Amino acid sequence: MKPSLTRDQRLTILYAVLCLMLLLIVLQLWLLTATMNAYMGGDETVILPAAIASLLCFFCNAALLRYVLGLERPRGGSHHTSKSPAD
């Protein structure tokens, strides 16, 4: 079983993932701009490849988000349950 990550290690991973996500979002915006420019110029052949690349960026961002959310979940059998004040 892997040892749990320290807070500083998780924060470093979070910053790296956020930088990658920001890079992918900027890439998607550039892709949209370039595709619209080509489409308005009469070139319709770029629409499908740009849509596929944009979907790929989206799925990469979704996977990175899922990874970040998984950093905070407890591992193994030590599930933390909170008790209500009535207990």
N, C-alpha and C positions, 0 to 999 in steps of 0.2 A: 504494500500500500504506500502510495506517495505521501510524503509529509505535506501538510497544508502550507500554503504560501503566506508569507508575512504581508502586512498591510503595504509596506513599501514596494514589495515585489508585485503585488496586485495593481498598485497605482502605476508602476512603470509599464506593465502590460496594458493597462487601460489607456494610457497616453499613446502608446504605440498603435493600438487598435483604432483609437480616435483619429490619429493622423492618417492611417490607411483609409478609413471611412471618408474623411474629408477629401483625400486625393481622389477617391472613386466618385464622389459627388461632383467635384469640379470637372472630372473627366466626363461625367454624364451631361453636365451643362454645356461643356464645349462640344460634345457630340451632338446635342440637340441644336446648338447654334450652327454648326457646320452642316448638319443635315437640312435644316430649314433654308440655309443659304443656297445649298445645292438644289433643293427642290424648287425654290423660287427662281433659280436660274434655268430651270427646265430639265434638270437631271433627276429622273425618278428612279434610277438604278441604285441609288445609295440608301433608299428608305429601308429595305429589308435588312441589309447588313448592319445598319445603324441601330435598328430596333433589336436585333439579336445581341449586339454588343451592349446596348443599354440594359437589356434583361439580364445579361451576364453580370454586369456591374451591380444591378439590383440584388441578385442572388448572392453575390459575394458580400455585399453590405448586410444582408439578412443573416448570413452565416457568421459574420463578425459580431453582429449584435447578439446572436444566440450564444456565441462564445463568451462575450462579456457578461451576459446575464448568468451564465453558468459558473462564473468565477465566484459569485456570492452564495451559491447554493452549498449547503453542507454535504460533505462526502460520506459514503459508508452508512453505517447503521446509527450514527449519532444524530438523529433528527431532533431539532429543537422545537418543542411545542410550548406555546405560551398558555398559561392558565388564566382563566377569567377571574375577575375579582370575587365572584360568587363561590369559587371552589375553596 
